[in-house]
Amino acid sequence: MLRWPYRYCLLDQEGRSRKSYLFSVGKKATSSKILRDSRAKSHLKRSLLWFNCFHPDYPEHKLTLIICRSGKQGLQPWYLLTTEEIASDKKAWKMVFAFAKRWDIEPGAARSAFASTNPN
């Protein structure tokens, strides 16, 4: 799993090339949670949605794009790309938490807490 830049293109199910952020434009989240941010000592709402997609250079390999949105205005969503098969929101949340744990950050943390992992 890796953090995918929002402006990079992926192929959707129909094989059309789209920038990552366009996968979620106009789409409602499939799941949301209130998460505790121990650094800021507050609670933040996070929501997610996920899509099956393909890499333009390797269209034979199925990928999943997980988009984890912040409840705060102005914070960039996380775009996580994985080869794992995602069949439920529960599995998608598990992947988000695995990514957060890997970088020792919390899904509710401010952008500055994970800016070093963001290639944007």
Backbone as a printed PyTorch tensor [residue, N CA C, xyz], in Angstrom:
tensor([[[  0.8530,  -1.1690,   0.0000],
         [  0.0000,   0.0000,   0.0000],
         [  0.9000,   1.2330,   0.0000]],

        [[  0.4570,   2.2350,  -0.7420],
         [  1.2160,   3.4760,  -0.7720],
         [  0.2800,   4.6730,  -0.8920]],

        [[  0.8080,   5.8080,  -0.5140],
         [  0.0650,   7.0590,  -0.6360],
         [  0.1780,   7.5170,  -2.0750]],

        [[ -0.9390,   7.7010,  -2.7470],
         [ -0.9660,   8.0230,  -4.1650],
         [ -1.2550,   9.5080,  -4.3450]],

        [[ -0.4710,  10.2170,  -5.1480],
         [ -0.7260,  11.6440,  -5.3850],
         [ -2.0800,  11.8570,  -6.0680]],

        [[ -2.8380,  12.7990,  -5.6070],
         [ -4.1920,  13.0200,  -6.0950],
         [ -4.2410,  13.4200,  -7.5680]],

        [[ -3.1710,  13.9670,  -8.0820],
         [ -3.1920,  14.4340,  -9.4740],
         [ -2.7080,  13.3770, -10.4670]],

        [[ -2.2010,  12.2400,  -9.9900],
         [ -1.7550,  11.1710, -10.8860],
         [ -2.9710,  10.4240, -11.4230]],

        [[ -2.8360,   9.9090, -12.6100],
         [ -3.9590,   9.2220, -13.2670],
         [ -3.9750,   7.7200, -12.9780]],

        [[ -5.1850,   7.1990, -12.9460],
         [ -5.4450,   5.7680, -12.8690],
         [ -6.5280,   5.4510, -13.8900]],

        [[ -6.6950,   4.1870, -14.2050],
         [ -7.7610,   3.7640, -15.1030],
         [ -8.9500,   3.3030, -14.2880]],

        [[-10.1470,   3.7640, -14.6530],
         [-11.3500,   3.3030, -13.9560],
         [-11.7770,   1.9390, -14.5220]],

        [[-12.8880,   1.4170, -14.0670],
         [-13.3650,   0.0950, -14.4810],
         [-13.6020,   0.0060, -15.9880]],

        [[-13.9450,   1.1290, -16.6180],
         [-14.1960,   1.1400, -18.0590],
         [-12.9210,   1.3780, -18.8660]],

        [[-11.7880,   1.5520, -18.1840],
         [-10.5200,   1.7520, -18.8740],
         [-10.2000,   3.2000, -19.2130]],

        [[-11.0070,   4.1310, -18.7000],
         [-10.7610,   5.5590, -18.9400],
         [ -9.7240,   6.0730, -17.9490]],

        [[ -8.8280,   6.9260, -18.4400],
         [ -7.8110,   7.5290, -17.5860],
         [ -8.4200,   8.7190, -16.8470]],

        [[ -8.2640,   8.7150, -15.5120],
         [ -8.8050,   9.7990, -14.6840],
         [ -7.8150,  10.1330, -13.5880]],

        [[ -7.7550,  11.4180, -13.2420],
         [ -6.9450,  11.8160, -12.0860],
         [ -7.6030,  11.2220, -10.8400]],

        [[ -6.7890,  10.8800,  -9.8660],
         [ -7.2750,  10.1750,  -8.6800],
         [ -8.4000,  10.9020,  -7.9550]],

        [[ -8.2840,  12.2210,  -7.8340],
         [ -9.3100,  12.9550,  -7.0980],
         [-10.6580,  12.9300,  -7.8170]],

        [[-10.6640,  12.7070,  -9.1180],
         [-11.9230,  12.6840,  -9.8630],
         [-12.7550,  11.4300,  -9.5960]],

        [[-12.1340,  10.3960,  -9.0330],
         [-12.8810,   9.1950,  -8.6840],
         [-13.9560,   9.5060,  -7.6380]],

        [[-13.6870,  10.4620,  -6.7660],
         [-14.6070,  10.7220,  -5.6560],
         [-15.4620,  11.9690,  -5.8140]],

        [[-15.2310,  12.7490,  -6.8710],
         [-15.9980,  13.9840,  -7.0470],
         [-17.4820,  13.6600,  -7.1920]],

        [[-18.2890,  14.2760,  -6.3380],
         [-19.7270,  14.0620,  -6.3690],
         [-20.1900,  12.7740,  -5.7210]],

        [[-19.2840,  12.0210,  -5.1140],
         [-19.6330,  10.7510,  -4.4850],
         [-19.7150,  10.9080,  -2.9750]],

        [[-20.7260,  10.2870,  -2.3930],
         [-20.8500,  10.2750,  -0.9320],
         [-19.9920,   9.1610,  -0.3630]],

        [[-19.5270,   9.3840,   0.8380],
         [-18.7220,   8.3780,   1.5230],
         [-19.5670,   7.1310,   1.7970]],

        [[-18.9140,   5.9870,   1.7560],
         [-19.6130,   4.7400,   2.0500],
         [-19.6040,   4.4250,   3.5400]],

        [[-18.7110,   5.0810,   4.2740],
         [-18.5970,   4.8330,   5.7080],
         [-17.9270,   6.0350,   6.3700]],

        [[-18.2350,   6.2700,   7.6330],
         [-17.5580,   7.3290,   8.3790],
         [-17.3870,   6.9010,   9.8300]],

        [[-16.3980,   7.4890,  10.4820],
         [-16.0970,   7.1850,  11.8840],
         [-15.6430,   8.4610,  12.5780]],

        [[-15.8920,   8.5090,  13.8730],
         [-15.3390,   9.5680,  14.7150],
         [-14.0880,   8.9820,  15.3600]],

        [[-12.9620,   9.6070,  15.1100],
         [-11.6790,   9.1010,  15.5880],
         [-11.0470,  10.0720,  16.5570]],

        [[-10.3300,   9.5360,  17.5220],
         [ -9.6450,  10.3610,  18.5090],
         [ -8.2550,  10.7090,  18.0120]],

        [[ -7.9220,  11.9850,  18.0590],
         [ -6.5850,  12.4710,  17.7410],
         [ -5.9140,  12.7790,  19.0730]],

        [[ -5.0190,  11.8810,  19.5030],
         [ -4.4090,  12.0520,  20.8250],
         [ -3.4320,  13.2280,  20.8630]],

        [[ -2.8710,  13.5940,  19.7190],
         [ -1.9640,  14.7460,  19.7000],
         [ -2.7110,  16.0440,  19.9500]],

        [[ -3.8410,  16.2180,  19.2670],
         [ -4.6290,  17.4410,  19.4210],
         [ -5.6570,  17.3150,  20.5420]],

        [[ -5.7640,  16.1280,  21.1150],
         [ -6.7310,  15.8480,  22.1790],
         [ -8.1440,  16.2580,  21.7570]],

        [[ -8.5260,  15.7580,  20.5910],
         [ -9.8520,  16.0600,  20.0590],
         [-10.3640,  14.8690,  19.2700]],

        [[-11.5890,  14.9810,  18.8400],
         [-12.2010,  13.9570,  18.0080],
         [-12.4800,  14.5490,  16.6350]],

        [[-12.1910,  13.7810,  15.6020],
         [-12.4220,  14.2210,  14.2390],
         [-13.2220,  13.1720,  13.4750]],

        [[-14.0430,  13.6480,  12.5810],
         [-14.8000,  12.7330,  11.7380],
         [-13.9780,  12.4470,  10.4920]],

        [[-13.8530,  11.1770,  10.1570],
         [-13.2030,  10.7380,   8.9240],
         [-14.2020,   9.8980,   8.1570]],

        [[-14.1890,  10.0300,   6.8490],
         [-15.0590,   9.2100,   6.0160],
         [-14.2300,   8.6000,   4.8890]],

        [[-14.7310,   7.5150,   4.3290],
         [-13.9830,   6.8900,   3.2560],
         [-14.8900,   6.3560,   2.1690]],

        [[-14.2840,   6.1610,   1.0360],
         [-14.8830,   5.4530,  -0.0740],
         [-13.7500,   4.8060,  -0.8450]],

        [[-14.0540,   3.8020,  -1.6100],
         [-13.0200,   3.0650,  -2.3220],
         [-13.5330,   2.6290,  -3.6900]],

        [[-12.5680,   2.4710,  -4.5980],
         [-12.8860,   2.1480,  -5.9870],
         [-11.8780,   1.1440,  -6.5200]],

        [[-12.3480,   0.2280,  -7.3330],
         [-11.4420,  -0.6480,  -8.0690],
         [-10.9030,   0.1410,  -9.2500]],

        [[ -9.6250,  -0.0460,  -9.5430],
         [ -8.9940,   0.6960, -10.6230],
         [ -7.7880,  -0.0820, -11.1270]],

        [[ -7.0860,   0.5190, -12.0870],
         [ -5.9120,  -0.1000, -12.6840],
         [ -4.8590,   0.9710, -12.9260]],

        [[ -3.6020,   0.5620, -12.8920],
         [ -2.5160,   1.4770, -13.2140],
         [ -2.4000,   1.5590, -14.7380]],

        [[ -2.2040,   2.7570, -15.3030],
         [ -2.1270,   2.8920, -16.7580],
         [ -1.0260,   2.0440, -17.4170]],

        [[  0.0980,   1.8540, -16.7260],
         [  1.1990,   1.0720, -17.2900],
         [  1.0340,  -0.4370, -17.0900]],

        [[  0.1570,  -0.8300, -16.1520],
         [ -0.0500,  -2.2440, -15.8350],
         [ -1.5470,  -2.5480, -15.7230]],

        [[ -2.2870,  -2.4020, -16.8160],
         [ -3.7420,  -2.5530, -16.7370],
         [ -4.2180,  -3.9750, -16.4180]],

        [[ -3.3110,  -4.9380, -16.4480],
         [ -3.7030,  -6.3170, -16.1310],
         [ -3.7660,  -6.5750, -14.6210]],

        [[ -3.2500,  -5.6460, -13.8130],
         [ -3.2470,  -5.8130, -12.3580],
         [ -4.3300,  -4.9430, -11.7210]],

        [[ -5.2450,  -5.5910, -11.0240],
         [ -6.3400,  -4.8760, -10.3580],
         [ -5.8260,  -4.2010,  -9.0850]],

        [[ -6.2010,  -2.9470,  -8.8970],
         [ -5.8210,  -2.1770,  -7.7110],
         [ -7.0730,  -1.6260,  -7.0470]],

        [[ -6.9100,  -1.1310,  -5.8400],
         [ -7.9990,  -0.4560,  -5.1420],
         [ -7.4970,   0.8960,  -4.6550]],

        [[ -8.2590,   1.9320,  -4.9660],
         [ -7.9690,   3.2790,  -4.4910],
         [ -8.8890,   3.5580,  -3.3090]],

        [[ -8.3030,   3.7890,  -2.1340],
         [ -9.0630,   4.1230,  -0.9280],
         [ -8.8910,   5.6140,  -0.6980]],

        [[-10.0020,   6.3190,  -0.5630],
         [ -9.9550,   7.7530,  -0.3120],
         [-10.5060,   7.9910,   1.0840]],

        [[ -9.6670,   8.5210,   1.9620],
         [-10.0550,   8.7910,   3.3450],
         [-10.1110,  10.3020,   3.5160]],

        [[-11.3210,  10.8030,   3.6600],
         [-11.5420,  12.2540,   3.7750],
         [-11.5400,  12.6860,   5.2350]],

        [[-11.0470,  13.8950,   5.4400],
         [-11.0720,  14.4970,   6.7690],
         [-12.3720,  15.2610,   6.9550]],

        [[-12.8080,  15.3680,   8.1770],
         [-13.9900,  16.1560,   8.4760],
         [-13.6820,  17.6460,   8.5210]],

        [[-12.3980,  17.9990,   8.5560],
         [-11.9960,  19.4030,   8.6180],
         [-11.8560,  19.9830,   7.2230]],

        [[-12.3460,  21.1790,   7.0600],
         [-12.2230,  21.8910,   5.7920],
         [-10.7620,  22.2300,   5.5290]],

        [[-10.3060,  22.0670,   4.3130],
         [ -8.9570,  22.4520,   3.9480],
         [ -7.9160,  21.3580,   4.0620]],

        [[ -8.2340,  20.2380,   4.7140],
         [ -7.2810,  19.1370,   4.8010],
         [ -7.4340,  18.2350,   3.5830]],

        [[ -6.3390,  17.8970,   2.9750],
         [ -6.3220,  17.0400,   1.8000],
         [ -6.6750,  15.6000,   2.1930]],

        [[ -7.5410,  14.9330,   1.4510],
         [ -7.8240,  13.5190,   1.7440],
         [ -6.5850,  12.6630,   1.5090]],

        [[ -6.5820,  11.4810,   2.1030],
         [ -5.5450,  10.5080,   1.8090],
         [ -6.0190,   9.6990,   0.6240]],

        [[ -5.1540,   9.5060,  -0.3450],
         [ -5.4110,   8.6310,  -1.4850],
         [ -4.4450,   7.4660,  -1.3300]],

        [[ -4.9730,   6.3170,  -0.9550],
         [ -4.1500,   5.1410,  -0.7160],
         [ -4.4010,   4.1240,  -1.8190]],

        [[ -3.3400,   3.6370,  -2.4220],
         [ -3.4480,   2.6680,  -3.5030],
         [ -2.8980,   1.3420,  -3.0110]],

        [[ -3.6720,   0.2850,  -3.2080],
         [ -3.2720,  -1.0260,  -2.7110],
         [ -3.6070,  -2.1170,  -3.7140]],

        [[ -2.8790,  -3.2060,  -3.6210],
         [ -3.1740,  -4.3830,  -4.4280],
         [ -4.1450,  -5.3170,  -3.7020]],

        [[ -4.4140,  -5.0080,  -2.4500],
         [ -5.3490,  -5.8230,  -1.6550],
         [ -6.7560,  -5.7440,  -2.2430]],

        [[ -7.4350,  -6.8550,  -2.2280],
         [ -8.8300,  -6.8930,  -2.6620],
         [ -9.6940,  -6.3130,  -1.5390]],

        [[-10.4150,  -5.2560,  -1.8120],
         [-11.2990,  -4.6260,  -0.8250],
         [-12.7340,  -4.9830,  -1.1930]],

        [[-13.4140,  -5.6290,  -0.2580],
         [-14.7940,  -6.0500,  -0.5230],
         [-15.7850,  -5.4070,   0.4430]],

        [[-15.2600,  -4.6700,   1.4330],
         [-16.1540,  -4.0570,   2.4160],
         [-15.4990,  -2.8180,   3.0150]],

        [[-16.3300,  -1.9830,   3.6270],
         [-15.8070,  -0.8020,   4.3150],
         [-14.9090,  -1.2030,   5.4770]],

        [[-15.2590,  -2.3030,   6.1270],
         [-14.4600,  -2.7830,   7.2610],
         [-13.0160,  -3.0580,   6.8210]],

        [[-12.8610,  -3.7110,   5.6910],
         [-11.5270,  -4.0020,   5.1610],
         [-10.8090,  -2.7020,   4.7570]],

        [[-11.5460,  -1.7560,   4.1880],
         [-10.9500,  -0.4730,   3.7960],
         [-10.4510,   0.2890,   5.0290]],

        [[-11.2550,   0.3100,   6.1100],
         [-10.8070,   0.9640,   7.3420],
         [ -9.5620,   0.2820,   7.8910]],

        [[ -9.5320,  -1.0390,   7.8050],
         [ -8.3720,  -1.7870,   8.2860],
         [ -7.1090,  -1.3460,   7.5410]],

        [[ -7.2310,  -1.1200,   6.2470],
         [ -6.0940,  -0.6630,   5.4490],
         [ -5.6830,   0.7590,   5.8310]],

        [[ -6.6530,   1.6330,   6.0720],
         [ -6.3530,   3.0130,   6.4940],
         [ -5.5920,   3.0010,   7.8170]],

        [[ -6.0620,   2.1990,   8.7730],
         [ -5.3910,   2.1320,  10.0740],
         [ -4.0030,   1.5080,   9.9520]],

        [[ -3.8390,   0.5370,   9.0620],
         [ -2.5170,  -0.0710,   8.8420],
         [ -1.5500,   0.9730,   8.2870]],

        [[ -2.0260,   1.7960,   7.3630],
         [ -1.1790,   2.8630,   6.8110],
         [ -0.8040,   3.8610,   7.9050]],

        [[ -1.7870,   4.2530,   8.7070],
         [ -1.5250,   5.2190,   9.7780],
         [ -0.5210,   4.6610,  10.7800]],

        [[ -0.6800,   3.3880,  11.1290],
         [  0.2270,   2.7730,  12.0890],
         [  1.6400,   2.6660,  11.5060]],

        [[  1.7120,   2.3510,  10.2350],
         [  3.0060,   2.2170,   9.5680],
         [  3.8160,   3.5020,   9.6700]],

        [[  3.1580,   4.6280,   9.5380],
         [  3.8460,   5.9130,   9.6010],
         [  3.7110,   6.5710,  10.9680]],

        [[  3.1490,   5.8330,  11.9340],
         [  2.9760,   6.3270,  13.3000],
         [  2.2110,   7.6460,  13.3290]],

        [[  1.1110,   7.6660,  12.5970],
         [  0.2350,   8.8280,  12.5890],
         [ -1.1830,   8.3470,  12.8340]],

        [[ -2.0470,   9.2530,  13.1290],
         [ -3.4350,   8.9180,  13.3570],
         [ -4.2800,   9.4460,  12.2180]],

        [[ -5.3110,   8.7000,  11.8100],
         [ -6.1440,   9.1470,  10.6980],
         [ -6.7890,  10.5100,  10.9190]],

        [[ -6.9040,  10.9390,  12.1600],
         [ -7.5060,  12.2380,  12.4330],
         [ -6.4870,  13.3600,  12.5490]],

        [[ -5.2070,  13.0330,  12.4350],
         [ -4.1600,  14.0350,  12.6420],
         [ -4.1270,  15.0570,  11.5150]],

        [[ -3.6030,  16.2110,  11.8380],
         [ -3.5100,  17.2970,  10.8510],
         [ -2.5250,  16.9460,   9.7480]],

        [[ -2.6310,  17.6330,   8.6440],
         [ -1.7850,  17.3730,   7.4800],
         [ -0.2970,  17.4320,   7.8270]],

        [[  0.1070,  18.3310,   8.6870],
         [  1.5110,  18.4770,   9.0070],
         [  2.0770,  17.2140,   9.6470]],

        [[  1.2480,  16.4320,  10.2870],
         [  1.7220,  15.2170,  10.9390],
         [  2.1670,  14.1660,   9.9300]],

        [[  1.6330,  14.2170,   8.7220],
         [  2.0420,  13.2390,   7.7300],
         [  2.5130,  13.8850,   6.4320]],

        [[  2.9440,  15.1090,   6.5090],
         [  3.4080,  15.8200,   5.3150],
         [  4.6340,  15.1400,   4.7010]],

        [[  5.4450,  14.5120,   5.5190],
         [  6.6360,  13.8670,   4.9830],
         [  6.3080,  12.6810,   4.0990]],

        [[  5.1070,  12.1080,   4.2070],
         [  4.7300,  10.9820,   3.3630],
         [  3.9940,  11.4300,   2.1250]],

        [[  3.6850,  12.7120,   2.0290],
         [  2.9020,  13.2250,   0.9160],
         [  3.8180,  13.7370,  -0.1820]],

        [[  3.7650,  13.1140,  -1.3730],
         [  4.6280,  13.5670,  -2.4570],
         [  4.1240,  14.8340,  -3.1310]],

        [[  2.9620,  15.3550,  -2.7380],
         [  2.3990,  16.5540,  -3.3860],
         [  3.0770,  17.8150,  -2.9280]]])
